[in-house]
Amino acid sequence: MAAGEFELIGRCFTGRGAGRADVRLGVGDDAAIVAPPAGSELVLALDTIVSGTHFPAETAPRFVGHRALAVNLSDLAAMGAEPAWALLGVTLPSGDEAWAAEFARGLDELARRHAVALVGGDTTRGPLAASVMLAGTVPTGGALLRSGARAGEDVWISGTPGDAAAGLAILQGRLAAGGAARDDLLRRFLLPEPRVALGIALRGLATACIDVSDGLAGDLEKLCAASGTGAECDAALLPLSPALLDTAGTELATRLALTGGDDYELLFTAPPAAREAIGALAAGAACRRIGAVTSGGGVRVSGAALPRDAGHGFDHFGK
Amino acid sequence: MAAGEFELIGRCFTGRGAGRADVRLGVGDDAAIVAPPAGSELVLALDTIVSGTHFPAETAPRFVGHRALAVNLSDLAAMGAEPAWALLGVTLPSGDEAWAAEFARGLDELARRHAVALVGGDTTRGPLAASVMLAGTVPTGGALLRSGARAGEDVWISGTPGDAAAGLAILQGRLAAGGAARDDLLRRFLLPEPRVALGIALRGLATACIDVSDGLAGDLEKLCAASGTGAECDAALLPLSPALLDTAGTELATRLALTGGDDYELLFTAPPAAREAIGALAAGAACRRIGAVTSGGGVRVSGAALPRDAGHGFDHFGK
């Protein structure tokens, strides 16, 4: 049988990602076979990104490939899991091998940095979209859940939220920026760095954790709802990047930090007794305390002139 | 935060599929947590089905939901794996809750019959498509691969290939049929029954196995390529259903059986010494010997007036 474009495209994904001794069978059979370590539980996430919904249609394929894996790495980071094996379903409008090769390169680079093997998947024809399933492991009982927050604990955020939303706004011509700030913010949207090492380091320290994909305020509401708590945050404590402040000013920067999507930072809670240990983590330097868990009353953010809809995250269908 | 349509749709999928004691955390956190049994390897498959490519755009949502899982169950069946946990990424053009509920029902019914829990996933806006990742288990070293066939062994097929391709042709108005034959063939396309029990039963009996999704002849070529063998089959031995023969006649029925897609039957090889054991399987009644593995020379099918392109399977991009 002559190789069709379909098969040529599929070959772009063969052998991608890291090599792993626990992969018994990778791409090329009906399914992949892997061997999870004894004493571990399996953590599974699947996310789909669609052109025009999750990234602008004209986004370079390398960035799309990076994003397709990054969103799942971020989910596993939020569980404190160690990522291991990915499967990719990519849908392309035509058999564009150059596009597929660049997409594969973006995914491959990120996968190798996190020791993730691409063990299988599927290439199909249709409107541009990519689904990645990522499997990883945690020691049995060791995962970070959304539901463990308790009143009196601290609320923490990693990194500098809002940057990615500003980067998207720049891409779409809704926000003007120049020089290094522009580059920084664009990179934060196009090449998000999921906090995998931080998530693993937070096992046993954080009591609840979620990744910020839909906006800090909305994702904090989800964490609190799962924990049966509320939270109070001080907007003045939000770690806003110089690039974001220079570009957007304090009020818009605060709004983007609270409601912008695509940060892929970790939002977590921990008892005050854990402050020193968190500060001492190699990955902990990026973390800032922004508030406290309360016994109820929803999520309240004080300390700044907040826009009316600051409590709302990003909803694909709702906006 | 008010629930958007996105969340309403997502709720259609909560609690779907079978309950399983090994699910530590299902839908609702950043990822799912499951506990694979000791002594097992993990088998992972991901398939995407796209409207207009893998099913007609007007297909009822219940059938789309069934198909989204069935294609993955068939992949795991071909490995001899026991399916366990699924994640779903569904992309919908609008927040059509009724459509999503019917889709979920179709997936749920099939999942329950195979003890598969739906543990997570993602609902996004975009052109209609669904990706399912299915994870299952095999005893360590016990999986059926494509690569184990050896010259002198038998080639077997389960069920009655070609029916699903005839069903699709009827749906698309390319083939006329009436009465019970029409219903049978449509059902074979719309509600394929993956051979999960047969796959498990074939552990230790079959030497190589593949599921027939792209056409028997093309998939046999893939199995032989992976095994470094050839095969000779007799078209007169193909198990053609009465419905297919009545509707299409012998020549077209043979063509559909060899080159039609979407059968989701198992094509496997086994030594002659295994004939009695295979025949004695509860699931083995559906199996028929159609040829023999050869030491080389590609796949040859004799015994009928075969169309020129009978050696070609279905290639999404290639046709």
Chai-1 contact restraints between the chains, C-beta under 6 A:
chainA,res_idxA,chainB,res_idxB,connection_type,confidence,min_distance_angstrom,max_distance_angstrom,comment,restraint_id
A,M1,B,G218,contact,1.0,0.0,6.0,A-B,restraint_1
A,M1,B,E221,contact,1.0,0.0,6.0,A-B,restraint_2
A,M1,B,H312,contact,1.0,0.0,6.0,A-B,restraint_3
A,G4,B,D315,contact,1.0,0.0,6.0,A-B,restraint_4
A,G4,B,F317,contact,1.0,0.0,6.0,A-B,restraint_5
A,G4,B,G318,contact,1.0,0.0,6.0,A-B,restraint_6
A,E5,B,F317,contact,1.0,0.0,6.0,A-B,restraint_7
A,F6,B,D315,contact,1.0,0.0,6.0,A-B,restraint_8
A,F6,B,H316,contact,1.0,0.0,6.0,A-B,restraint_9
A,F6,B,F317,contact,1.0,0.0,6.0,A-B,restraint_10
A,F6,B,G318,contact,1.0,0.0,6.0,A-B,restraint_11
A,D29,B,L145,contact,1.0,0.0,6.0,A-B,restraint_12
A,D29,B,R146,contact,1.0,0.0,6.0,A-B,restraint_13
A,D30,B,D75,contact,1.0,0.0,6.0,A-B,restraint_14
A,D30,B,A78,contact,1.0,0.0,6.0,A-B,restraint_15
A,D30,B,M79,contact,1.0,0.0,6.0,A-B,restraint_16
A,D30,B,D211,contact,1.0,0.0,6.0,A-B,restraint_17
A,A31,B,V43,contact,1.0,0.0,6.0,A-B,restraint_18
A,A31,B,L44,contact,1.0,0.0,6.0,A-B,restraint_19
A,A31,B,A45,contact,1.0,0.0,6.0,A-B,restraint_20
A,A31,B,D75,contact,1.0,0.0,6.0,A-B,restraint_21
A,A31,B,L76,contact,1.0,0.0,6.0,A-B,restraint_22
A,A31,B,M79,contact,1.0,0.0,6.0,A-B,restraint_23
A,A32,B,L44,contact,1.0,0.0,6.0,A-B,restraint_24
A,I33,B,E41,contact,1.0,0.0,6.0,A-B,restraint_25
A,I33,B,V43,contact,1.0,0.0,6.0,A-B,restraint_26
A,I33,B,A143,contact,1.0,0.0,6.0,A-B,restraint_27
A,V34,B,L42,contact,1.0,0.0,6.0,A-B,restraint_28
A,A35,B,E41,contact,1.0,0.0,6.0,A-B,restraint_29
A,P36,B,P36,contact,1.0,0.0,6.0,A-B,restraint_30
A,P36,B,L42,contact,1.0,0.0,6.0,A-B,restraint_31
A,E41,B,I33,contact,1.0,0.0,6.0,A-B,restraint_32
A,E41,B,A35,contact,1.0,0.0,6.0,A-B,restraint_33
A,L42,B,V34,contact,1.0,0.0,6.0,A-B,restraint_34
A,L42,B,P36,contact,1.0,0.0,6.0,A-B,restraint_35
A,V43,B,A31,contact,1.0,0.0,6.0,A-B,restraint_36
A,V43,B,I33,contact,1.0,0.0,6.0,A-B,restraint_37
A,L44,B,A31,contact,1.0,0.0,6.0,A-B,restraint_38
A,L44,B,A32,contact,1.0,0.0,6.0,A-B,restraint_39
A,L44,B,L87,contact,1.0,0.0,6.0,A-B,restraint_40
A,A45,B,A31,contact,1.0,0.0,6.0,A-B,restraint_41
A,L46,B,L87,contact,1.0,0.0,6.0,A-B,restraint_42
A,L46,B,G89,contact,1.0,0.0,6.0,A-B,restraint_43
A,L46,B,G121,contact,1.0,0.0,6.0,A-B,restraint_44
A,L46,B,D122,contact,1.0,0.0,6.0,A-B,restraint_45
A,L46,B,M133,contact,1.0,0.0,6.0,A-B,restraint_46
A,D47,B,D122,contact,1.0,0.0,6.0,A-B,restraint_47
A,T48,B,G89,contact,1.0,0.0,6.0,A-B,restraint_48
A,T48,B,T91,contact,1.0,0.0,6.0,A-B,restraint_49
A,T48,B,D122,contact,1.0,0.0,6.0,A-B,restraint_50
A,T48,B,T124,contact,1.0,0.0,6.0,A-B,restraint_51
A,V50,B,T91,contact,1.0,0.0,6.0,A-B,restraint_52
A,V50,B,T124,contact,1.0,0.0,6.0,A-B,restraint_53
A,V50,B,G126,contact,1.0,0.0,6.0,A-B,restraint_54
A,T53,B,T124,contact,1.0,0.0,6.0,A-B,restraint_55
A,T53,B,R125,contact,1.0,0.0,6.0,A-B,restraint_56
A,T53,B,G126,contact,1.0,0.0,6.0,A-B,restraint_57
A,D75,B,D30,contact,1.0,0.0,6.0,A-B,restraint_58
A,D75,B,A31,contact,1.0,0.0,6.0,A-B,restraint_59
A,L76,B,A31,contact,1.0,0.0,6.0,A-B,restraint_60
A,A78,B,D30,contact,1.0,0.0,6.0,A-B,restraint_61
A,M79,B,D30,contact,1.0,0.0,6.0,A-B,restraint_62
A,M79,B,A31,contact,1.0,0.0,6.0,A-B,restraint_63
A,L87,B,L44,contact,1.0,0.0,6.0,A-B,restraint_64
A,L87,B,L46,contact,1.0,0.0,6.0,A-B,restraint_65
A,L87,B,M133,contact,1.0,0.0,6.0,A-B,restraint_66
A,G89,B,L46,contact,1.0,0.0,6.0,A-B,restraint_67
A,G89,B,T48,contact,1.0,0.0,6.0,A-B,restraint_68
A,G89,B,S131,contact,1.0,0.0,6.0,A-B,restraint_69
A,T91,B,T48,contact,1.0,0.0,6.0,A-B,restraint_70
A,T91,B,V50,contact,1.0,0.0,6.0,A-B,restraint_71
A,G95,B,F317,contact,1.0,0.0,6.0,A-B,restraint_72
A,G121,B,L46,contact,1.0,0.0,6.0,A-B,restraint_73
A,D122,B,L46,contact,1.0,0.0,6.0,A-B,restraint_74
A,D122,B,D47,contact,1.0,0.0,6.0,A-B,restraint_75
A,D122,B,T48,contact,1.0,0.0,6.0,A-B,restraint_76
A,T124,B,T48,contact,1.0,0.0,6.0,A-B,restraint_77
A,T124,B,V50,contact,1.0,0.0,6.0,A-B,restraint_78
A,T124,B,H316,contact,1.0,0.0,6.0,A-B,restraint_79
A,R125,B,T53,contact,1.0,0.0,6.0,A-B,restraint_80
A,R125,B,H316,contact,1.0,0.0,6.0,A-B,restraint_81
A,R125,B,F317,contact,1.0,0.0,6.0,A-B,restraint_82
A,G126,B,V50,contact,1.0,0.0,6.0,A-B,restraint_83
A,G126,B,T53,contact,1.0,0.0,6.0,A-B,restraint_84
A,G126,B,A129,contact,1.0,0.0,6.0,A-B,restraint_85
A,P127,B,P127,contact,1.0,0.0,6.0,A-B,restraint_86
A,A129,B,G126,contact,1.0,0.0,6.0,A-B,restraint_87
A,S131,B,G89,contact,1.0,0.0,6.0,A-B,restraint_88
A,S131,B,S131,contact,1.0,0.0,6.0,A-B,restraint_89
A,M133,B,L46,contact,1.0,0.0,6.0,A-B,restraint_90
A,M133,B,L87,contact,1.0,0.0,6.0,A-B,restraint_91
A,M133,B,M133,contact,1.0,0.0,6.0,A-B,restraint_92
A,A143,B,I33,contact,1.0,0.0,6.0,A-B,restraint_93
A,L145,B,D29,contact,1.0,0.0,6.0,A-B,restraint_94
A,R146,B,D29,contact,1.0,0.0,6.0,A-B,restraint_95
A,D211,B,D30,contact,1.0,0.0,6.0,A-B,restraint_96
A,G218,B,M1,contact,1.0,0.0,6.0,A-B,restraint_97
A,E221,B,M1,contact,1.0,0.0,6.0,A-B,restraint_98
A,H312,B,M1,contact,1.0,0.0,6.0,A-B,restraint_99
A,D315,B,G4,contact,1.0,0.0,6.0,A-B,restraint_100
A,D315,B,F6,contact,1.0,0.0,6.0,A-B,restraint_101
A,H316,B,F6,contact,1.0,0.0,6.0,A-B,restraint_102
A,H316,B,T124,contact,1.0,0.0,6.0,A-B,restraint_103
A,H316,B,R125,contact,1.0,0.0,6.0,A-B,restraint_104
A,F317,B,G4,contact,1.0,0.0,6.0,A-B,restraint_105
A,F317,B,E5,contact,1.0,0.0,6.0,A-B,restraint_106
A,F317,B,F6,contact,1.0,0.0,6.0,A-B,restraint_107
A,F317,B,G95,contact,1.0,0.0,6.0,A-B,restraint_108
A,F317,B,R125,contact,1.0,0.0,6.0,A-B,restraint_109
A,G318,B,G4,contact,1.0,0.0,6.0,A-B,restraint_110
A,G318,B,F6,contact,1.0,0.0,6.0,A-B,restraint_111
